[in-house]
Amino acid sequence: MEEERIVTINNKQLLCLFCDSAEFKKVNTKLNEKWRSSFGGEMFSPEGVAYICKNCGYKHEFYKSL
Ligand SMILES: [Zn+2]
């Protein structure tokens, strides 16, 4: 886990959708198993990155490989 003070996605600063906070904790994430099985169980699940709001805990997920 690493902490980032200012998060930008495609040159736009990420603000929490819920509380407008700009401080997040960065974690690695994967799409869930249910999603994967609908695309065939042998496919690897895409990895993404999630930013969890330090203020309210809202999780923002991004999957750039899709
Ligand atoms: Zn928040």
PDB file of the backbone (N, CA, C, O) and the ligand in Angstrom, with CONECT records:
HET     ZN  A 101       1
ATOM      1  N   MET A   1       0.835  -1.206   0.000  1.00  0.00           N
ATOM      2  CA  MET A   1       0.000   0.000   0.000  1.00  0.00           C
ATOM      3  C   MET A   1       0.868   1.255   0.000  1.00  0.00           C
ATOM      4  O   MET A   1       1.828   1.356   0.763  1.00  0.00           O
ATOM      5  N   GLU A   2       0.533   2.175  -0.834  1.00  0.00           N
ATOM      6  CA  GLU A   2       1.249   3.438  -0.819  1.00  0.00           C
ATOM      7  C   GLU A   2       0.255   4.584  -0.742  1.00  0.00           C
ATOM      8  O   GLU A   2      -0.907   4.459  -1.127  1.00  0.00           O
ATOM      9  N   GLU A   3       0.736   5.674  -0.246  1.00  0.00           N
ATOM     10  CA  GLU A   3      -0.155   6.816  -0.082  1.00  0.00           C
ATOM     11  C   GLU A   3       0.188   7.893  -1.101  1.00  0.00           C
ATOM     12  O   GLU A   3       1.356   8.161  -1.382  1.00  0.00           O
ATOM     13  N   GLU A   4      -0.846   8.497  -1.638  1.00  0.00           N
ATOM     14  CA  GLU A   4      -0.619   9.575  -2.580  1.00  0.00           C
ATOM     15  C   GLU A   4      -1.471  10.759  -2.185  1.00  0.00           C
ATOM     16  O   GLU A   4      -2.650  10.626  -1.857  1.00  0.00           O
ATOM     17  N   ARG A   5      -0.847  11.913  -2.224  1.00  0.00           N
ATOM     18  CA  ARG A   5      -1.582  13.095  -1.787  1.00  0.00           C
ATOM     19  C   ARG A   5      -2.475  13.623  -2.905  1.00  0.00           C
ATOM     20  O   ARG A   5      -3.663  13.877  -2.706  1.00  0.00           O
ATOM     21  N   ILE A   6      -1.882  13.781  -4.075  1.00  0.00           N
ATOM     22  CA  ILE A   6      -2.683  14.280  -5.193  1.00  0.00           C
ATOM     23  C   ILE A   6      -2.702  13.213  -6.272  1.00  0.00           C
ATOM     24  O   ILE A   6      -1.650  12.786  -6.747  1.00  0.00           O
ATOM     25  N   VAL A   7      -3.884  12.783  -6.659  1.00  0.00           N
ATOM     26  CA  VAL A   7      -4.047  11.729  -7.653  1.00  0.00           C
ATOM     27  C   VAL A   7      -4.590  12.347  -8.925  1.00  0.00           C
ATOM     28  O   VAL A   7      -5.592  13.061  -8.898  1.00  0.00           O
ATOM     29  N   THR A   8      -3.926  12.071 -10.045  1.00  0.00           N
ATOM     30  CA  THR A   8      -4.460  12.540 -11.318  1.00  0.00           C
ATOM     31  C   THR A   8      -4.691  11.351 -12.238  1.00  0.00           C
ATOM     32  O   THR A   8      -3.866  10.442 -12.324  1.00  0.00           O
ATOM     33  N   ILE A   9      -5.820  11.376 -12.916  1.00  0.00           N
ATOM     34  CA  ILE A   9      -6.170  10.376 -13.912  1.00  0.00           C
ATOM     35  C   ILE A   9      -6.337  11.106 -15.231  1.00  0.00           C
ATOM     36  O   ILE A   9      -7.209  11.965 -15.363  1.00  0.00           O
ATOM     37  N   ASN A  10      -5.500  10.767 -16.213  1.00  0.00           N
ATOM     38  CA  ASN A  10      -5.549  11.470 -17.506  1.00  0.00           C
ATOM     39  C   ASN A  10      -5.496  12.985 -17.332  1.00  0.00           C
ATOM     40  O   ASN A  10      -6.258  13.730 -17.948  1.00  0.00           O
ATOM     41  N   ASN A  11      -4.577  13.415 -16.477  1.00  0.00           N
ATOM     42  CA  ASN A  11      -4.330  14.835 -16.240  1.00  0.00           C
ATOM     43  C   ASN A  11      -5.465  15.564 -15.533  1.00  0.00           C
ATOM     44  O   ASN A  11      -5.487  16.794 -15.488  1.00  0.00           O
ATOM     45  N   LYS A  12      -6.388  14.818 -14.993  1.00  0.00           N
ATOM     46  CA  LYS A  12      -7.458  15.435 -14.221  1.00  0.00           C
ATOM     47  C   LYS A  12      -7.341  14.982 -12.775  1.00  0.00           C
ATOM     48  O   LYS A  12      -7.219  13.789 -12.494  1.00  0.00           O
ATOM     49  N   GLN A  13      -7.379  15.928 -11.873  1.00  0.00           N
ATOM     50  CA  GLN A  13      -7.232  15.558 -10.474  1.00  0.00           C
ATOM     51  C   GLN A  13      -8.443  14.786  -9.987  1.00  0.00           C
ATOM     52  O   GLN A  13      -9.588  15.154 -10.247  1.00  0.00           O
ATOM     53  N   LEU A  14      -8.159  13.701  -9.269  1.00  0.00           N
ATOM     54  CA  LEU A  14      -9.234  12.885  -8.717  1.00  0.00           C
ATOM     55  C   LEU A  14      -9.734  13.499  -7.418  1.00  0.00           C
ATOM     56  O   LEU A  14      -8.962  13.774  -6.499  1.00  0.00           O
ATOM     57  N   LEU A  15     -11.029  13.705  -7.367  1.00  0.00           N
ATOM     58  CA  LEU A  15     -11.678  14.147  -6.142  1.00  0.00           C
ATOM     59  C   LEU A  15     -12.720  13.109  -5.769  1.00  0.00           C
ATOM     60  O   LEU A  15     -13.356  12.522  -6.644  1.00  0.00           O
ATOM     61  N   CYS A  16     -12.897  12.883  -4.495  1.00  0.00           N
ATOM     62  CA  CYS A  16     -13.853  11.883  -4.061  1.00  0.00           C
ATOM     63  C   CYS A  16     -15.256  12.232  -4.550  1.00  0.00           C
ATOM     64  O   CYS A  16     -15.724  13.361  -4.403  1.00  0.00           O
ATOM     65  N   LEU A  17     -15.910  11.233  -5.133  1.00  0.00           N
ATOM     66  CA  LEU A  17     -17.258  11.462  -5.652  1.00  0.00           C
ATOM     67  C   LEU A  17     -18.247  11.769  -4.535  1.00  0.00           C
ATOM     68  O   LEU A  17     -19.271  12.417  -4.749  1.00  0.00           O
ATOM     69  N   PHE A  18     -17.924  11.300  -3.363  1.00  0.00           N
ATOM     70  CA  PHE A  18     -18.870  11.431  -2.271  1.00  0.00           C
ATOM     71  C   PHE A  18     -18.641  12.695  -1.441  1.00  0.00           C
ATOM     72  O   PHE A  18     -19.581  13.429  -1.138  1.00  0.00           O
ATOM     73  N   CYS A  19     -17.379  12.937  -1.078  1.00  0.00           N
ATOM     74  CA  CYS A  19     -17.129  14.032  -0.125  1.00  0.00           C
ATOM     75  C   CYS A  19     -16.185  15.105  -0.667  1.00  0.00           C
ATOM     76  O   CYS A  19     -15.877  16.064   0.041  1.00  0.00           O
ATOM     77  N   ASP A  20     -15.713  14.956  -1.934  1.00  0.00           N
ATOM     78  CA  ASP A  20     -14.836  15.950  -2.550  1.00  0.00           C
ATOM     79  C   ASP A  20     -13.441  16.032  -1.949  1.00  0.00           C
ATOM     80  O   ASP A  20     -12.691  16.962  -2.246  1.00  0.00           O
ATOM     81  N   SER A  21     -13.089  15.076  -1.114  1.00  0.00           N
ATOM     82  CA  SER A  21     -11.732  15.051  -0.576  1.00  0.00           C
ATOM     83  C   SER A  21     -10.740  14.719  -1.688  1.00  0.00           C
ATOM     84  O   SER A  21     -11.092  14.042  -2.654  1.00  0.00           O
ATOM     85  N   ALA A  22      -9.490  15.197  -1.552  1.00  0.00           N
ATOM     86  CA  ALA A  22      -8.479  14.943  -2.576  1.00  0.00           C
ATOM     87  C   ALA A  22      -7.380  14.017  -2.081  1.00  0.00           C
ATOM     88  O   ALA A  22      -6.376  13.843  -2.772  1.00  0.00           O
ATOM     89  N   GLU A  23      -7.536  13.423  -0.914  1.00  0.00           N
ATOM     90  CA  GLU A  23      -6.504  12.542  -0.387  1.00  0.00           C
ATOM     91  C   GLU A  23      -6.976  11.096  -0.410  1.00  0.00           C
ATOM     92  O   GLU A  23      -8.051  10.754   0.083  1.00  0.00           O
ATOM     93  N   PHE A  24      -6.119  10.252  -1.009  1.00  0.00           N
ATOM     94  CA  PHE A  24      -6.502   8.862  -1.234  1.00  0.00           C
ATOM     95  C   PHE A  24      -5.387   7.927  -0.832  1.00  0.00           C
ATOM     96  O   PHE A  24      -4.223   8.316  -0.730  1.00  0.00           O
ATOM     97  N   LYS A  25      -5.767   6.691  -0.609  1.00  0.00           N
ATOM     98  CA  LYS A  25      -4.809   5.613  -0.428  1.00  0.00           C
ATOM     99  C   LYS A  25      -4.897   4.742  -1.664  1.00  0.00           C
ATOM    100  O   LYS A  25      -5.986   4.350  -2.085  1.00  0.00           O
ATOM    101  N   LYS A  26      -3.729   4.436  -2.252  1.00  0.00           N
ATOM    102  CA  LYS A  26      -3.696   3.670  -3.497  1.00  0.00           C
ATOM    103  C   LYS A  26      -3.546   2.182  -3.194  1.00  0.00           C
ATOM    104  O   LYS A  26      -2.675   1.786  -2.420  1.00  0.00           O
ATOM    105  N   VAL A  27      -4.397   1.362  -3.805  1.00  0.00           N
ATOM    106  CA  VAL A  27      -4.279  -0.091  -3.651  1.00  0.00           C
ATOM    107  C   VAL A  27      -4.453  -0.748  -5.017  1.00  0.00           C
ATOM    108  O   VAL A  27      -5.125  -0.209  -5.896  1.00  0.00           O
ATOM    109  N   ASN A  28      -3.839  -1.916  -5.182  1.00  0.00           N
ATOM    110  CA  ASN A  28      -4.056  -2.692  -6.400  1.00  0.00           C
ATOM    111  C   ASN A  28      -5.342  -3.477  -6.263  1.00  0.00           C
ATOM    112  O   ASN A  28      -5.691  -3.917  -5.168  1.00  0.00           O
ATOM    113  N   THR A  29      -6.041  -3.654  -7.355  1.00  0.00           N
ATOM    114  CA  THR A  29      -7.320  -4.346  -7.301  1.00  0.00           C
ATOM    115  C   THR A  29      -7.512  -5.169  -8.560  1.00  0.00           C
ATOM    116  O   THR A  29      -6.829  -4.965  -9.563  1.00  0.00           O
ATOM    117  N   LYS A  30      -8.451  -6.101  -8.495  1.00  0.00           N
ATOM    118  CA  LYS A  30      -8.782  -6.930  -9.659  1.00  0.00           C
ATOM    119  C   LYS A  30     -10.291  -6.958  -9.834  1.00  0.00           C
ATOM    120  O   LYS A  30     -11.050  -6.814  -8.875  1.00  0.00           O
ATOM    121  N   LEU A  31     -10.700  -7.143 -11.050  1.00  0.00           N
ATOM    122  CA  LEU A  31     -12.124  -7.363 -11.269  1.00  0.00           C
ATOM    123  C   LEU A  31     -12.514  -8.682 -10.626  1.00  0.00           C
ATOM    124  O   LEU A  31     -11.707  -9.609 -10.555  1.00  0.00           O
ATOM    125  N   ASN A  32     -13.747  -8.764 -10.160  1.00  0.00           N
ATOM    126  CA  ASN A  32     -14.125  -9.933  -9.365  1.00  0.00           C
ATOM    127  C   ASN A  32     -14.338 -11.183 -10.209  1.00  0.00           C
ATOM    128  O   ASN A  32     -14.398 -11.125 -11.437  1.00  0.00           O
ATOM    129  N   GLU A  33     -14.449 -12.293  -9.533  1.00  0.00           N
ATOM    130  CA  GLU A  33     -14.550 -13.598 -10.195  1.00  0.00           C
ATOM    131  C   GLU A  33     -15.805 -13.717 -11.046  1.00  0.00           C
ATOM    132  O   GLU A  33     -15.791 -14.367 -12.091  1.00  0.00           O
ATOM    133  N   LYS A  34     -16.859 -13.109 -10.614  1.00  0.00           N
ATOM    134  CA  LYS A  34     -18.115 -13.187 -11.345  1.00  0.00           C
ATOM    135  C   LYS A  34     -17.953 -12.591 -12.741  1.00  0.00           C
ATOM    136  O   LYS A  34     -18.428 -13.155 -13.727  1.00  0.00           O
ATOM    137  N   TRP A  35     -17.286 -11.459 -12.811  1.00  0.00           N
ATOM    138  CA  TRP A  35     -17.029 -10.798 -14.080  1.00  0.00           C
ATOM    139  C   TRP A  35     -16.167 -11.697 -14.946  1.00  0.00           C
ATOM    140  O   TRP A  35     -16.414 -11.831 -16.144  1.00  0.00           O
ATOM    141  N   ARG A  36     -15.159 -12.312 -14.351  1.00  0.00           N
ATOM    142  CA  ARG A  36     -14.227 -13.124 -15.120  1.00  0.00           C
ATOM    143  C   ARG A  36     -14.920 -14.330 -15.728  1.00  0.00           C
ATOM    144  O   ARG A  36     -14.659 -14.674 -16.881  1.00  0.00           O
ATOM    145  N   SER A  37     -15.801 -14.981 -14.972  1.00  0.00           N
ATOM    146  CA  SER A  37     -16.442 -16.198 -15.470  1.00  0.00           C
ATOM    147  C   SER A  37     -17.347 -15.902 -16.660  1.00  0.00           C
ATOM    148  O   SER A  37     -17.551 -16.772 -17.507  1.00  0.00           O
ATOM    149  N   SER A  38     -17.887 -14.702 -16.737  1.00  0.00           N
ATOM    150  CA  SER A  38     -18.744 -14.363 -17.861  1.00  0.00           C
ATOM    151  C   SER A  38     -17.927 -14.159 -19.143  1.00  0.00           C
ATOM    152  O   SER A  38     -18.490 -14.105 -20.237  1.00  0.00           O
ATOM    153  N   PHE A  39     -16.605 -14.046 -19.008  1.00  0.00           N
ATOM    154  CA  PHE A  39     -15.742 -13.909 -20.175  1.00  0.00           C
ATOM    155  C   PHE A  39     -14.922 -15.174 -20.403  1.00  0.00           C
ATOM    156  O   PHE A  39     -13.959 -15.158 -21.169  1.00  0.00           O
ATOM    157  N   GLY A  40     -15.295 -16.265 -19.746  1.00  0.00           N
ATOM    158  CA  GLY A  40     -14.545 -17.504 -19.866  1.00  0.00           C
ATOM    159  C   GLY A  40     -13.547 -17.635 -18.740  1.00  0.00           C
ATOM    160  O   GLY A  40     -12.721 -16.746 -18.533  1.00  0.00           O
ATOM    161  N   GLY A  41     -13.612 -18.740 -18.006  1.00  0.00           N
ATOM    162  CA  GLY A  41     -12.815 -18.877 -16.792  1.00  0.00           C
ATOM    163  C   GLY A  41     -11.318 -18.851 -17.003  1.00  0.00           C
ATOM    164  O   GLY A  41     -10.570 -18.597 -16.059  1.00  0.00           O
ATOM    165  N   GLU A  42     -10.853 -19.110 -18.239  1.00  0.00           N
ATOM    166  CA  GLU A  42      -9.411 -19.177 -18.458  1.00  0.00           C
ATOM    167  C   GLU A  42      -8.779 -17.804 -18.609  1.00  0.00           C
ATOM    168  O   GLU A  42      -7.562 -17.653 -18.502  1.00  0.00           O
ATOM    169  N   MET A  43      -9.602 -16.823 -18.854  1.00  0.00           N
ATOM    170  CA  MET A  43      -9.037 -15.482 -19.013  1.00  0.00           C
ATOM    171  C   MET A  43      -8.522 -14.946 -17.686  1.00  0.00           C
ATOM    172  O   MET A  43      -9.138 -15.142 -16.639  1.00  0.00           O
ATOM    173  N   PHE A  44      -7.409 -14.282 -17.746  1.00  0.00           N
ATOM    174  CA  PHE A  44      -6.926 -13.634 -16.531  1.00  0.00           C
ATOM    175  C   PHE A  44      -7.832 -12.446 -16.231  1.00  0.00           C
ATOM    176  O   PHE A  44      -8.409 -11.848 -17.139  1.00  0.00           O
ATOM    177  N   SER A  45      -7.947 -12.124 -14.995  1.00  0.00           N
ATOM    178  CA  SER A  45      -8.772 -10.974 -14.649  1.00  0.00           C
ATOM    179  C   SER A  45      -7.913  -9.707 -14.728  1.00  0.00           C
ATOM    180  O   SER A  45      -6.808  -9.663 -14.187  1.00  0.00           O
ATOM    181  N   PRO A  46      -8.421  -8.702 -15.393  1.00  0.00           N
ATOM    182  CA  PRO A  46      -7.649  -7.470 -15.550  1.00  0.00           C
ATOM    183  C   PRO A  46      -7.322  -6.851 -14.193  1.00  0.00           C
ATOM    184  O   PRO A  46      -8.146  -6.812 -13.280  1.00  0.00           O
ATOM    185  N   GLU A  47      -6.099  -6.375 -14.105  1.00  0.00           N
ATOM    186  CA  GLU A  47      -5.718  -5.708 -12.870  1.00  0.00           C
ATOM    187  C   GLU A  47      -5.902  -4.215 -13.018  1.00  0.00           C
ATOM    188  O   GLU A  47      -5.691  -3.639 -14.085  1.00  0.00           O
ATOM    189  N   GLY A  48      -6.289  -3.626 -11.951  1.00  0.00           N
ATOM    190  CA  GLY A  48      -6.479  -2.193 -11.959  1.00  0.00           C
ATOM    191  C   GLY A  48      -5.917  -1.585 -10.703  1.00  0.00           C
ATOM    192  O   GLY A  48      -5.241  -2.242  -9.912  1.00  0.00           O
ATOM    193  N   VAL A  49      -6.209  -0.335 -10.542  1.00  0.00           N
ATOM    194  CA  VAL A  49      -5.759   0.364  -9.356  1.00  0.00           C
ATOM    195  C   VAL A  49      -6.961   1.062  -8.741  1.00  0.00           C
ATOM    196  O   VAL A  49      -7.839   1.563  -9.443  1.00  0.00           O
ATOM    197  N   ALA A  50      -6.978   1.081  -7.432  1.00  0.00           N
ATOM    198  CA  ALA A  50      -8.086   1.714  -6.735  1.00  0.00           C
ATOM    199  C   ALA A  50      -7.552   2.773  -5.785  1.00  0.00           C
ATOM    200  O   ALA A  50      -6.482   2.620  -5.194  1.00  0.00           O
ATOM    201  N   TYR A  51      -8.302   3.824  -5.652  1.00  0.00           N
ATOM    202  CA  TYR A  51      -7.950   4.889  -4.718  1.00  0.00           C
ATOM    203  C   TYR A  51      -9.066   4.993  -3.693  1.00  0.00           C
ATOM    204  O   TYR A  51     -10.226   5.246  -4.017  1.00  0.00           O
ATOM    205  N   ILE A  52      -8.669   4.787  -2.445  1.00  0.00           N
ATOM    206  CA  ILE A  52      -9.654   4.824  -1.375  1.00  0.00           C
ATOM    207  C   ILE A  52      -9.566   6.164  -0.659  1.00  0.00           C
ATOM    208  O   ILE A  52      -8.506   6.562  -0.176  1.00  0.00           O
ATOM    209  N   CYS A  53     -10.687   6.839  -0.603  1.00  0.00           N
ATOM    210  CA  CYS A  53     -10.735   8.155   0.023  1.00  0.00           C
ATOM    211  C   CYS A  53     -10.348   8.043   1.493  1.00  0.00           C
ATOM    212  O   CYS A  53     -10.877   7.213   2.233  1.00  0.00           O
ATOM    213  N   LYS A  54      -9.412   8.899   1.898  1.00  0.00           N
ATOM    214  CA  LYS A  54      -8.980   8.856   3.288  1.00  0.00           C
ATOM    215  C   LYS A  54     -10.026   9.438   4.225  1.00  0.00           C
ATOM    216  O   LYS A  54     -10.035   9.159   5.424  1.00  0.00           O
ATOM    217  N   ASN A  55     -10.883  10.227   3.672  1.00  0.00           N
ATOM    218  CA  ASN A  55     -11.870  10.911   4.511  1.00  0.00           C
ATOM    219  C   ASN A  55     -13.089  10.027   4.783  1.00  0.00           C
ATOM    220  O   ASN A  55     -13.500   9.859   5.931  1.00  0.00           O
ATOM    221  N   CYS A  56     -13.668   9.458   3.707  1.00  0.00           N
ATOM    222  CA  CYS A  56     -14.922   8.713   3.891  1.00  0.00           C
ATOM    223  C   CYS A  56     -14.800   7.238   3.527  1.00  0.00           C
ATOM    224  O   CYS A  56     -15.686   6.452   3.859  1.00  0.00           O
ATOM    225  N   GLY A  57     -13.718   6.846   2.850  1.00  0.00           N
ATOM    226  CA  GLY A  57     -13.527   5.441   2.525  1.00  0.00           C
ATOM    227  C   GLY A  57     -14.109   5.013   1.197  1.00  0.00           C
ATOM    228  O   GLY A  57     -14.070   3.827   0.871  1.00  0.00           O
ATOM    229  N   TYR A  58     -14.643   5.926   0.426  1.00  0.00           N
ATOM    230  CA  TYR A  58     -15.189   5.574  -0.891  1.00  0.00           C
ATOM    231  C   TYR A  58     -14.064   5.078  -1.789  1.00  0.00           C
ATOM    232  O   TYR A  58     -12.989   5.676  -1.842  1.00  0.00           O
ATOM    233  N   LYS A  59     -14.325   3.954  -2.512  1.00  0.00           N
ATOM    234  CA  LYS A  59     -13.298   3.327  -3.341  1.00  0.00           C
ATOM    235  C   LYS A  59     -13.529   3.655  -4.811  1.00  0.00           C
ATOM    236  O   LYS A  59     -14.586   3.361  -5.371  1.00  0.00           O
ATOM    237  N   HIS A  60     -12.532   4.262  -5.419  1.00  0.00           N
ATOM    238  CA  HIS A  60     -12.596   4.610  -6.838  1.00  0.00           C
ATOM    239  C   HIS A  60     -11.694   3.655  -7.597  1.00  0.00           C
ATOM    240  O   HIS A  60     -10.495   3.591  -7.326  1.00  0.00           O
ATOM    241  N   GLU A  61     -12.253   2.908  -8.547  1.00  0.00           N
ATOM    242  CA  GLU A  61     -11.483   1.898  -9.258  1.00  0.00           C
ATOM    243  C   GLU A  61     -11.260   2.276 -10.720  1.00  0.00           C
ATOM    244  O   GLU A  61     -12.138   2.835 -11.377  1.00  0.00           O
ATOM    245  N   PHE A  62     -10.055   1.954 -11.214  1.00  0.00           N
ATOM    246  CA  PHE A  62      -9.713   2.250 -12.601  1.00  0.00           C
ATOM    247  C   PHE A  62      -9.065   1.035 -13.233  1.00  0.00           C
ATOM    248  O   PHE A  62      -8.171   0.421 -12.650  1.00  0.00           O
ATOM    249  N   TYR A  63      -9.525   0.689 -14.437  1.00  0.00           N
ATOM    250  CA  TYR A  63      -8.968  -0.457 -15.159  1.00  0.00           C
ATOM    251  C   TYR A  63      -8.535   0.026 -16.536  1.00  0.00           C
ATOM    252  O   TYR A  63      -9.319   0.047 -17.485  1.00  0.00           O
ATOM    253  N   LYS A  64      -7.259   0.416 -16.618  1.00  0.00           N
ATOM    254  CA  LYS A  64      -6.790   1.006 -17.865  1.00  0.00           C
ATOM    255  C   LYS A  64      -6.633  -0.006 -18.981  1.00  0.00           C
ATOM    256  O   LYS A  64      -6.589   0.370 -20.152  1.00  0.00           O
ATOM    257  N   SER A  65      -6.549  -1.288 -18.640  1.00  0.00           N
ATOM    258  CA  SER A  65      -6.253  -2.290 -19.665  1.00  0.00           C
ATOM    259  C   SER A  65      -7.505  -2.713 -20.430  1.00  0.00           C
ATOM    260  O   SER A  65      -7.386  -3.456 -21.404  1.00  0.00           O
ATOM    261  N   LEU A  66      -8.681  -2.279 -20.037  1.00  0.00           N
ATOM    262  CA  LEU A  66      -9.903  -2.698 -20.707  1.00  0.00           C
ATOM    263  C   LEU A  66     -10.064  -2.012 -22.051  1.00  0.00           C
ATOM    264  O   LEU A  66     -11.046  -2.253 -22.753  1.00  0.00           O
TER     265      LEU A  66
HETATM  266 ZN    ZN A 101     -14.573  10.729   0.331  1.00  0.00          ZN2+
END
